Amino acid sequence: MQVTRYGDARSYEAPEHYGMHCLRLQGKEATATDTIWIGLSHLLPGGHTSLKDATVEKIYIVVAGEVTVETGSESVTLGFLDSCRLAPGEARALANRTNAPASILLAMPT
């Protein structure tokens, strides 16, 4: 068993993420999982990412506050424990458009 304590989780820099603090909870350098990795991102008010696609699918789960997820064709605001799946190649942008911090989990293949 490999445990990552929140207090010991290491931060990582994600390109084109602004006003965000990202932590690796599982996978990559955090644990030896070879299929997925899980991150937790804290978005300050106004925090956001650029509209960008990835070659793999992504799953997002909001664990605090509200996060708006935009694709090239739609926009949805997710609240506590709301989730969404983005297909491989589907561009997405995240934004915290509120005055309170928000947090979102990310799960994606390694």
N, C-alpha and C positions, 0 to 999 in steps of 0.2 A: 504494500500500500504506500502510495506517495501522497502526503498531505501538504497543501500549501496554506499556511495561515495568512489571513488577510493582512495582518501587520507585517508579514515578511515578504509579501508579493513584491516583485520587482517591476519598476516602471519601464516602459519602452516608448520610443519615439515612433510615431506613425506619420508618414508623409501627408501633408495637406490636411492635418487635423489642427484646428485653432481653438484656443481656450479650452483645451481638453487635457486631462491627465489619464493616461492609459496604463493599466496593470495587467501583467500576464498571470493568470491563475493556474492554468494547466497547459501542458504541451510546450513545444519548442524548448527553450532553455529552462523552463520551470519544472517539468516532469518528463518522464520517458514515454508518454503516449505517442503512438506513431500514426494515428488516424485523424485526430482533430486537435485543435487548440482552442482555449477559452480565454477571453480577455474581458476586463471590466473597464469601462471608460466613464469618467466623471466629466460632465459638460457644465462649465460655468454658464451663467446667463449670457446669451450671445455666442456660446461655443458652437462650432460647426466643422464640417468637413467639406471638401470640394466634391462636386459631382464627378464620380469616378467609378469605373467598372472593375471587376475582378474576374479572373478565369475560373474561379470556384464559387459554389453557392455559399451564402452567408445567412445565419440565423441571428436575429436581434431580439432581446427580451428586455423591456424597460423594468428596472427594479426600484427606481425612485424618480419622481417628477414626471415631466412630459418631454418626449423627443419627437420631432417631426422628421419623417423619412420621406424624401423625394426621389422619384425616378425621373426618367425623361418624359413620362407621360402622366404621372399622378403624384399626389401628395397626401400623406395621412399622418395624423398626430396620434402617437401611442402613449398610453398612460400605464400606471402600475400593473405589471405582469401581462400587458399586451405584448404580442410578438409578431414578427413578420419574417418571411423567407424571401431572399433575393436569389434569383437564378444566376448561374454562371453567365457572365457577360452583361448582366443587367446593371446599368449605372445607378448609383445611389449617392445621395447627400444626406447627412444628418444635421439637425439644428435644434438648439435649445432656444426657443423664442419666448421663454418666460423670464421672470425675475428671480427664480429660485434655481438652485443647482439641480441637475438630473444625472441619473446613472443608467447605463445600459450594458448588458452582457452581450458578448459576441461569441458565437461558436462557428468555426469553419474548418474545413479539412487542412491538414498540414501540407 
